[in-house]
């Protein structure tokens, strides 16, 4: 018998598999983008008596229940995280910026554009013949409390320094006020160097609009919430 032919073996192709490495992204880049400010605002709960933000405003900041409730009814304040209160800046009724104040935090939500925080003495009085300009929303609410929340007054806060959007918002308010023969702008900026500089800017805006100006200045190195808390004690 002849030799059995040997089976022909075909070598299997050798495939080299290199490990695929995934580069970890920094936490800040892996986060989902923030929702638009108006949407974030609407997702926060309204203030209610006994809530953390309500207690902070009433107990720590000494704002009376009536003022807190009125500001909440105007949707000027909402409940923030960790016991904080959110204060809305608006332009044409759209939330453009949110200031955040709490027992252990002071800041603002990123992505905003400061315009004006607004608290109306009476909703039906428009346009308002009197405009009171404070630096912080809590100071605007404090001087409103001290004055007894005058129905002819719109209390606003700039959030400190005034950028172009804030100046435009003030000019728009002054243009509405100009139809009142007794219109007046009152600067309630803090009693320090920065506050006096802001007050001078407020006075200049009033002069350009042809509206009377007054300076409401608390004692040196004080703001209006300092005065309110001192009165509360």
C-alpha positions in Angstrom: 0.0 0.0 0.0 1.2 3.5 -0.8 1.8 6.0 2.0 -1.3 7.8 3.2 -1.0 11.4 2.1 -0.7 13.7 5.0 -3.3 16.4 5.5 -2.2 19.8 4.6 -2.4 22.3 7.5 -3.1 25.9 6.8 -1.8 28.2 9.5 -4.4 30.4 11.2 -3.8 34.1 10.7 -2.4 35.7 13.8 -4.4 38.8 14.9 -2.8 41.2 17.3 -5.4 43.0 19.5 -4.2 46.1 21.1 -6.1 47.2 24.2 -8.4 50.1 23.8 -7.8 52.8 26.4 -10.5 55.2 27.3 -9.3 58.6 28.5 -11.3 59.6 31.6 -12.8 63.0 31.2 -12.6 65.5 34.1 -15.8 65.5 36.2 -16.6 69.1 35.0 -16.6 67.9 31.4 -18.7 64.8 32.0 -21.5 66.7 33.7 -24.6 67.4 31.7 -25.0 71.0 30.6 -27.0 73.1 33.0 -30.6 73.7 32.1 -31.6 77.3 31.1 -32.1 79.6 34.1 -35.8 80.0 33.6 -36.3 76.3 33.6 -34.1 75.8 36.7 -36.1 78.6 38.4 -39.4 76.9 37.7 -38.2 73.6 39.0 -37.6 75.1 42.5 -40.4 75.0 45.0 -42.2 78.1 46.2 -41.6 79.4 49.7 -43.9 78.3 52.4 -44.0 79.0 56.2 -41.6 76.7 58.0 -39.5 75.9 55.0 -35.7 76.2 55.3 -35.5 79.3 53.2 -38.5 80.9 54.9 -36.8 80.3 58.3 -33.5 81.8 57.1 -35.2 84.9 55.8 -37.5 85.4 58.9 -35.2 84.3 61.7 -31.7 85.1 60.5 -32.6 88.1 58.3 -35.5 89.3 60.3 -37.8 89.9 57.4 -41.5 89.9 58.4 -43.9 87.2 57.2 -45.9 89.6 55.2 -43.0 90.8 53.1 -41.7 87.3 52.5 -45.2 86.1 51.5 -45.6 89.1 49.2 -42.2 88.5 47.5 -43.1 84.9 47.1 -46.5 85.7 45.6 -44.7 88.0 43.1 -42.4 85.0 42.3 -39.4 87.1 43.3 -38.0 84.4 45.7 -38.0 80.6 45.6 -36.6 77.8 47.8 -33.0 76.9 47.0 -30.9 74.0 48.1 -29.4 73.5 51.6 -31.6 76.1 53.2 -30.8 78.9 50.7 -33.1 81.4 49.1 -33.1 82.1 45.4 -33.7 85.7 44.2 -34.7 86.3 40.5 -33.4 89.1 38.3 -35.8 89.6 35.4 -36.0 91.5 32.1 -39.3 91.6 30.3 -40.6 89.0 32.8 -37.9 86.5 31.9 -35.5 85.2 34.6 -32.0 86.3 33.5 -30.0 85.8 36.7 -30.4 84.2 40.1 -28.7 85.4 43.3 -28.4 82.8 46.1 -28.2 83.6 49.8 -28.2 81.2 52.7 -26.8 80.6 56.2 -23.5 79.3 54.7 -23.5 80.5 51.1 -23.5 83.7 49.1 -23.2 83.6 45.3 -25.2 83.2 42.2 -26.1 80.6 39.6 -23.7 80.5 36.7 -24.7 81.4 33.2 -26.9 84.3 34.3 -26.9 88.0 33.3 -27.6 90.5 36.0 -30.6 92.9 35.3 -32.8 93.8 38.3 -34.4 92.0 41.2 -37.8 93.6 41.6 -40.3 93.8 44.5 -43.4 95.9 44.0 -45.1 97.8 46.8 -48.4 97.2 45.1 -49.0 95.2 41.9 -51.6 97.5 40.5 -49.5 100.6 40.6 -47.8 100.8 37.3 -45.7 102.6 36.3 -44.4 103.4 39.8 -43.6 107.0 40.5 -40.9 106.1 43.0 -37.9 103.7 42.4 -35.7 102.6 45.3 -32.4 101.0 44.2 -30.5 98.7 46.7 -27.5 96.5 46.1 -28.7 93.1 47.4 -32.3 91.7 47.2 -32.4 91.2 51.0 -31.5 94.9 51.4 -34.3 95.9 48.9 -36.8 93.8 51.0 -35.3 95.3 54.2 -35.8 98.9 53.3 -39.3 98.0 52.0 -40.0 96.7 55.4 -38.6 99.7 57.2 -40.7 102.0 55.0 -43.8 100.0 55.4 -43.8 98.7 51.8 -45.0 101.9 50.1 -47.6 101.1 47.4 -46.2 103.8 45.1 -42.7 102.3 45.1 -40.8 99.7 43.1 -37.9 98.3 45.2 -35.1 96.8 43.1 -31.6 95.4 43.6 -28.7 95.5 41.2 -26.6 92.7 42.8 -23.8 95.2 43.5 -22.0 96.7 40.5 -24.0 97.5 37.4 -23.3 96.0 34.0 -24.8 97.1 30.7 -27.9 94.9 31.2 -28.6 96.4 34.6 -28.1 99.9 33.4 -30.5 99.2 30.5 -33.1 97.9 32.9 -32.9 101.0 35.1 -33.2 103.3 32.1 -36.3 101.4 31.0 -37.8 101.8 34.5 -37.0 105.5 34.5 -38.5 106.0 31.1 -41.8 104.5 32.4 -41.6 106.8 35.5 -41.0 109.9 33.5 -44.7 110.3 32.9 -45.2 111.1 36.6 -44.6 114.7 37.5 -43.6 113.7 41.0 -41.3 110.8 40.0 -38.2 110.2 42.2 -35.3 107.8 42.3 -33.9 106.9 45.7 -30.5 105.2 46.0 -30.4 102.8 49.0 -26.9 101.6 48.3 -24.7 100.5 51.3 -22.9 103.1 53.4 -19.4 102.5 52.2 -17.1 103.6 49.5 -18.5 101.2 46.9 -22.1 102.1 47.9 -21.4 105.8 47.5 -19.9 105.2 44.1 -23.1 103.2 43.1 -25.3 106.0 44.4 -23.4 108.5 42.3 -24.2 106.3 39.2 -27.8 106.2 40.2 -27.9 110.0 40.5 -26.4 110.4 37.1 -29.0 108.0 35.5 -31.8 110.0 37.2 -30.4 113.3 36.0 -30.2 112.1 32.4 -33.9 111.0 32.7 -34.9 114.3 34.2 -36.1 112.7 37.4 -35.5 113.9 41.0 -33.0 112.0 43.1 -32.6 111.2 46.8 -29.9 109.3 48.7 -31.1 106.9 51.4 -27.9 106.2 53.2 -27.8 103.9 56.3 -25.2 104.6 59.0 -21.5 104.2 58.1 -20.5 100.6 57.2 -24.0 99.4 57.3 -26.6 98.1 54.9 -30.4 98.1 55.3 -30.6 94.5 56.6 -28.1 95.5 59.3 -30.6 98.2 60.3 -33.5 95.9 60.2 -31.9 93.2 62.3 -30.8 95.8 64.8 -34.3 97.1 65.1 -35.5 93.5 65.5 -33.2 92.9 68.5 
